[in-house]
Each structure stands twice: as C-alpha cells, then as structure tokens.
Amino acid sequence: MWQLSSATRLITGPRPPVGPEPATSPRRSGPRRNGPGAEPGVLLVSRFGDVGLTRATRLAGKLGVATVRIDAEELSSLSVLADPAAGTLRVGSLLLRPAVTWIRHFSGRAVRADGPSAVTAFVQDSWRALISQLHQVSAYTIPSRQPGLLDQQALAGRLGIAVPRTIVVTGPREARELIRSPRVVIKSVAGHFARTPDGLLTGIFPEVVPREWLDADRELPGAPMVVQEFIEHDTELRVYFVRGDVYAFEVSKNSPASPWTEPDSVHASAVRPPVAVRAATARIAAALHLDYGAFDFLMRRSAPVFLEVNVTGDWSWIEDLAGTGEVTAAVARMLRDLSMLAAPGKRQRLDLLGFLA
C-alpha cells in the first residue's frame, strides 16, 4: 500500500495516450509564410504523448496559428540555435520568431543521450537549462512553473478558500495526532510520476486509507510524503481555467488512483461550473498569474474545497469520457489570441486580466 506502481511507459494523463513516435524534426502546423526570414509563430515544448496538445495545435492551425512543437524525446537529435538579441530560435532548418512559448510536459530526464552516466546527466542538464530560458527568445511565455502543493494551499487559505488539513512527514506516525479525520489521503510531494533513466514513467499514486494506517510499521521509500485530511464530499470536480474561461466536469471514481490504475471505472460529465467554484478558480489563477490550469475541487454542502491545480494538467482524457471538445477549442483560441497580442520582437509579460478589463 502506497508504493511505486509498476512502470508504465509514456503516461501523460489518466488514460495512456495514443500518439506518434518521436519525430526526427520539429513538427510544424498552420500557415507557412513565403520568403526568407524568421517565421512568426507559437513554440510548444512537451513530450510526444501529449495528446491534448496535439489536438489543440491541429485546431489552432485551422484558426490560422502557425505552431512549432518539439518534444523532450527528440531534443538530442535536433540542431538548435537560440539568439536572444534577435528574438529568434532556429530548430533544424526552420527559423522561428516565437510570439508565444508554452512549455508543458518537459523533463530533462526524458532527453535521450548515449554514453556514460556523467555524459547523459550533462546532456540532460544542458537541455533543461536551455528550455527553462526560452522566454528570452519569446514575446510571451505561458507560465510553466508548477507551484508546490503547500504553496497552493497556503495561497488558497489566504484567499478565503477552504482547503484540507495537510502536512508533510517522513514518518506516518508523526501525523497521527495532527490529522484527526477517520480517513486520510497519502500522496507524493513531487507529483504522480517519477521518470527513470530508461525513459519510463513510474506512478506514485494517491491512496485513501484508514487513519490507523499511520500506526503500522511499513517499508517506505525514505522520502517526505503528504498526509492529508480526507474530506467527505458530495461531488468531485475537475475544472479547467483557460485564459479567463472556466470549464467544469463532474468526476466519479473508486479511488484517487483510479484514473491510472482502473481507467474504465472512471466516469465524467460536463457541468456548469458552480458560481463559488468559478470564483475560486479565477481568484487562484489570477494570484498565480496563470493562463491555463487544471483544478481539482471537492464540493461539500455546495461549498468548494480546493485540492490542487496542475499548470500542465491534461484535458484529452476527460473530454473523451464526457464526449466534448470544449477545452481543446479553448486552448486553440488561447494560442491564437496570445499570438495576436504578443507582438513579435517585443519581449513582454502581458497582464491579460488587466488588458481584458
């Protein structure tokens, strides 16, 4: 109980993605400008199993947005030249002037490299350092830093939004007297997945356990873990914030790990966001300066309890369950609107909420 799952290759969301093998050159979609010089467009950095991004960029291309996507798995085979003074990025033979850069599921550990472990570490660290500075060649960057769970909950508390009692411990028994609910949630501080050197994603999934579980002697991985009060609730909502728009889905599942361990048991339907949820989502997104985020809420007697937000959370799995494409369409519109607002060659951090007001 509460251990590393068996390794699963290339999970980007609750359902294993279906996607192409890594490309040997950057994938480009949308209109192409004729003639020499840098092409304006949107730069996307992720991994090749990011199904939601694939769908959104196809739709963005139909809206007239030129996008270039590179995935972590292909980086070591690409020729890249970043020129901050010119505000351009050359990827292979394509010279791009990024109006918008969105870094999503990028991990330096996913970069493939041959040679001794020290060489591999150097190659991966070097790519990680470059990717983290691509804002220097982009007019606008969608925030990609994931705020930690403790940071998120402290912020929500300051905003007057309910959160569960949460602590981080290295030994479960230490939480026994601090968490008083009959059941508790055990989960990782660092997220749901750990990437191994061979490119596999290994799941570390949340579990709901009786409070007595904290007393037992058990072998644990020696890392800090989250112990959280279990909130009795009426419904669970996954809420997507896309540049001011809010989309909500009611989710039912057997356990927190079900989307990964038993996906066929998970059900979701699109619902109208409750007013309190819409307000809480907008306030947290504004405080974190988010253009995009996947939020998790529990509804308890019509009041929302905020669990967390994932700034790279996937949407394709829940759209498939609910039979809708509204989040994909919203992401495509976001890429179009940001590429129009962010004038190429002028590096800026647009205050979109202020701009729209």
NORVENQUI-V59150 format. One record per residue. N is the residue number from 1. RES is the residue in one letter. PHI is phi in whole degrees, -180 to 180 (none if undefined). NEAR is the number of other C-alpha atoms within 8 Angstrom. Layout:
# NORVENQUI-V59150
N|RES|PHI|NEAR + N|RES|PHI|NEAR
This chain:
# NORVENQUI-V59150
1|M|none|2 + 2|W|47|9 + 3|Q|-146|8 + 4|L|-66|8 + 5|S|-77|8 + 6|S|-64|6 + 7|A|-64|8 + 8|T|-128|9 + 9|R|-80|8 + 10|L|58|9 + 11|I|-86|11 + 12|T|-111|12 + 13|G|-153|11 + 14|P|-56|9 + 15|R|-102|10 + 16|P|-55|8 + 17|P|-76|11 + 18|V|-113|6 + 19|G|-154|8 + 20|P|-75|7 + 21|E|-67|5 + 22|P|-55|8 + 23|A|-78|8 + 24|T|-95|7 + 25|S|-149|8 + 26|P|-62|10 + 27|R|-89|8 + 28|R|-119|8 + 29|S|-139|11 + 30|G|96|12 + 31|P|-66|8 + 32|R|-110|6 + 33|R|-87|5 + 34|N|-82|4 + 35|G|98|4 + 36|P|-75|4 + 37|G|101|5 + 38|A|-75|9 + 39|E|-89|9 + 40|P|-73|10 + 41|G|175|14 + 42|V|-108|15 + 43|L|-102|13 + 44|L|-121|12 + 45|V|-124|14 + 46|S|-154|13 + 47|R|-129|11 + 48|F|-74|12 + 49|G|-92|11 + 50|D|-79|13 + 51|V|-66|12 + 52|G|-59|10 + 53|L|-67|7 + 54|T|-59|8 + 55|R|-66|9 + 56|A|-66|12 + 57|T|-71|11 + 58|R|-62|10 + 59|L|-69|11 + 60|A|-61|15 + 61|G|-60|13 + 62|K|-69|8 + 63|L|-87|9 + 64|G|94|9 + 65|V|-97|15 + 66|A|-82|14 + 67|T|-124|13 + 68|V|-125|12 + 69|R|-120|11 + 70|I|-127|14 + 71|D|-113|12 + 72|A|-56|14 + 73|E|-66|11 + 74|E|-103|14 + 75|L|-60|11 + 76|S|-67|9 + 77|S|-100|6 + 78|L|-100|10 + 79|S|-98|7 + 80|V|-130|8 + 81|L|-137|7 + 82|A|-102|8 + 83|D|-125|9 + 84|P|-60|8 + 85|A|-63|5 + 86|A|-89|7 + 87|G|68|13 + 88|T|-130|14 + 89|L|-137|13 + 90|R|-99|12 + 91|V|-122|12 + 92|G|64|9 + 93|S|-95|5 + 94|L|-96|7 + 95|L|-103|11 + 96|L|-116|12 + 97|R|-111|15 + 98|P|-67|16 + 99|A|-78|17 + 100|V|-138|16 + 101|T|-124|15 + 102|W|-126|12 + 103|I|-100|12 + 104|R|-112|9 + 105|H|-89|10 + 106|F|-93|11 + 107|S|-137|8 + 108|G|-59|10 + 109|R|-68|10 + 110|A|-83|12 + 111|V|-70|14 + 112|R|-85|11 + 113|A|-150|9 + 114|D|-102|6 + 115|G|115|6 + 116|P|-61|6 + 117|S|-60|6 + 118|A|-66|6 + 119|V|-68|10 + 120|T|-58|12 + 121|A|-61|8 + 122|F|-65|8 + 123|V|-62|11 + 124|Q|-67|14 + 125|D|-66|9 + 126|S|-67|8 + 127|W|-66|11 + 128|R|-61|10 + 129|A|-65|8 + 130|L|-68|8 + 131|I|-59|8 + 132|S|-69|7 + 133|Q|-115|7 + 134|L|-65|9 + 135|H|-62|10 + 136|Q|-74|8 + 137|V|-116|16 + 138|S|-123|17 + 139|A|-69|17 + 140|Y|-146|14 + 141|T|-123|10 + 142|I|-72|11 + 143|P|-54|10 + 144|S|-118|9 + 145|R|-72|5 + 146|Q|-88|7 + 147|P|-65|6 + 148|G|-67|7 + 149|L|-60|8 + 150|L|-66|6 + 151|D|-61|8 + 152|Q|-62|11 + 153|Q|-71|12 + 154|A|-64|8 + 155|L|-62|9 + 156|A|-59|13 + 157|G|-61|10 + 158|R|-66|7 + 159|L|-86|8 + 160|G|81|6 + 161|I|-100|11 + 162|A|-65|9 + 163|V|-137|10 + 164|P|-75|11 + 165|R|-63|7 + 166|T|-136|9 + 167|I|-135|8 + 168|V|-121|9 + 169|V|-138|11 + 170|T|-99|8 + 171|G|-132|7 + 172|P|-56|10 + 173|R|-61|8 + 174|E|-65|8 + 175|A|-89|12 + 176|R|-57|11 + 177|E|-90|6 + 178|L|-97|6 + 179|I|-107|12 + 180|R|-102|8 + 181|S|-69|8 + 182|P|-60|7 + 183|R|-124|10 + 184|V|-132|14 + 185|V|-106|13 + 186|I|-110|13 + 187|K|-153|12 + 188|S|-78|12 + 189|V|-73|10 + 190|A|-97|5 + 191|G|114|7 + 192|H|-85|9 + 193|F|-136|10 + 194|A|-125|9 + 195|R|-94|10 + 196|T|-87|9 + 197|P|-59|7 + 198|D|-88|4 + 199|G|93|9 + 200|L|-84|11 + 201|L|-100|13 + 202|T|-106|14 + 203|G|-85|12 + 204|I|-123|14 + 205|F|-97|14 + 206|P|-65|12 + 207|E|-137|11 + 208|V|-100|11 + 209|V|-132|9 + 210|P|-63|8 + 211|R|-58|11 + 212|E|-63|6 + 213|W|-57|7 + 214|L|-67|9 + 215|D|-85|8 + 216|A|-75|7 + 217|D|-80|4 + 218|R|-152|4 + 219|E|-86|4 + 220|L|-122|6 + 221|P|-73|5 + 222|G|80|5 + 223|A|-115|6 + 224|P|-61|10 + 225|M|-133|11 + 226|V|-89|13 + 227|V|-118|15 + 228|Q|-131|12 + 229|E|-58|13 + 230|F|-84|11 + 231|I|-96|6 + 232|E|-66|5 + 233|H|-146|9 + 234|D|-89|8 + 235|T|-144|10 + 236|E|-118|12 + 237|L|-122|12 + 238|R|-104|12 + 239|V|-124|14 + 240|Y|-108|13 + 241|F|-104|16 + 242|V|-129|13 + 243|R|49|9 + 244|G|98|8 + 245|D|-90|8 + 246|V|-127|11 + 247|Y|-126|13 + 248|A|-120|12 + 249|F|-135|13 + 250|E|-86|12 + 251|V|-119|12 + 252|S|-124|9 + 253|K|-157|10 + 254|N|-75|7 + 255|S|-157|7 + 256|P|-58|10 + 257|A|-86|10 + 258|S|-55|12 + 259|P|-57|12 + 260|W|-102|9 + 261|T|-92|6 + 262|E|-146|9 + 263|P|-59|10 + 264|D|-70|5 + 265|S|-90|9 + 266|V|-93|12 + 267|H|-129|10 + 268|A|-148|11 + 269|S|-143|9 + 270|A|-73|10 + 271|V|-135|8 + 272|R|-74|6 + 273|P|-62|10 + 274|P|-58|6 + 275|V|-56|6 + 276|A|-66|8 + 277|V|-71|10 + 278|R|-59|10 + 279|A|-67|8 + 280|A|-64|9 + 281|T|-61|12 + 282|A|-64|10 + 283|R|-69|9 + 284|I|-67|11 + 285|A|-60|13 + 286|A|-66|9 + 287|A|-67|7 + 288|L|-95|6 + 289|H|57|7 + 290|L|-93|12 + 291|D|-93|11 + 292|Y|-144|12 + 293|G|-168|14 + 294|A|-106|14 + 295|F|-104|14 + 296|D|-118|12 + 297|F|-129|14 + 298|L|-110|14 + 299|M|-101|13 + 300|R|-124|11 + 301|R|51|6 + 302|S|69|5 + 303|A|-110|7 + 304|P|-81|12 + 305|V|-116|12 + 306|F|-82|14 + 307|L|-100|11 + 308|E|-173|10 + 309|V|-130|9 + 310|N|-115|9 + 311|V|-75|12 + 312|T|-122|11 + 313|G|-59|8 + 314|D|-84|10 + 315|W|-125|10 + 316|S|-65|9 + 317|W|-64|10 + 318|I|-79|9 + 319|E|-64|12 + 320|D|-63|8 + 321|L|-68|9 + 322|A|-89|11 + 323|G|69|6 + 324|T|-140|7 + 325|G|-132|7 + 326|E|-70|8 + 327|V|-73|11 + 328|T|-56|13 + 329|A|-63|10 + 330|A|-66|10 + 331|V|-65|10 + 332|A|-62|13 + 333|R|-65|10 + 334|M|-61|10 + 335|L|-63|12 + 336|R|-64|12 + 337|D|-66|8 + 338|L|-66|11 + 339|S|-67|13 + 340|M|-78|7 + 341|L|-75|6 + 342|A|-86|13 + 343|A|-68|9 + 344|P|-56|11 + 345|G|90|10 + 346|K|-115|7 + 347|R|-71|10 + 348|Q|-154|7 + 349|R|-113|7 + 350|L|-72|7 + 351|D|-87|6 + 352|L|-66|7 + 353|L|-63|8 + 354|G|-67|6 + 355|F|-63|7 + 356|L|-69|5 + 357|A|-71|4
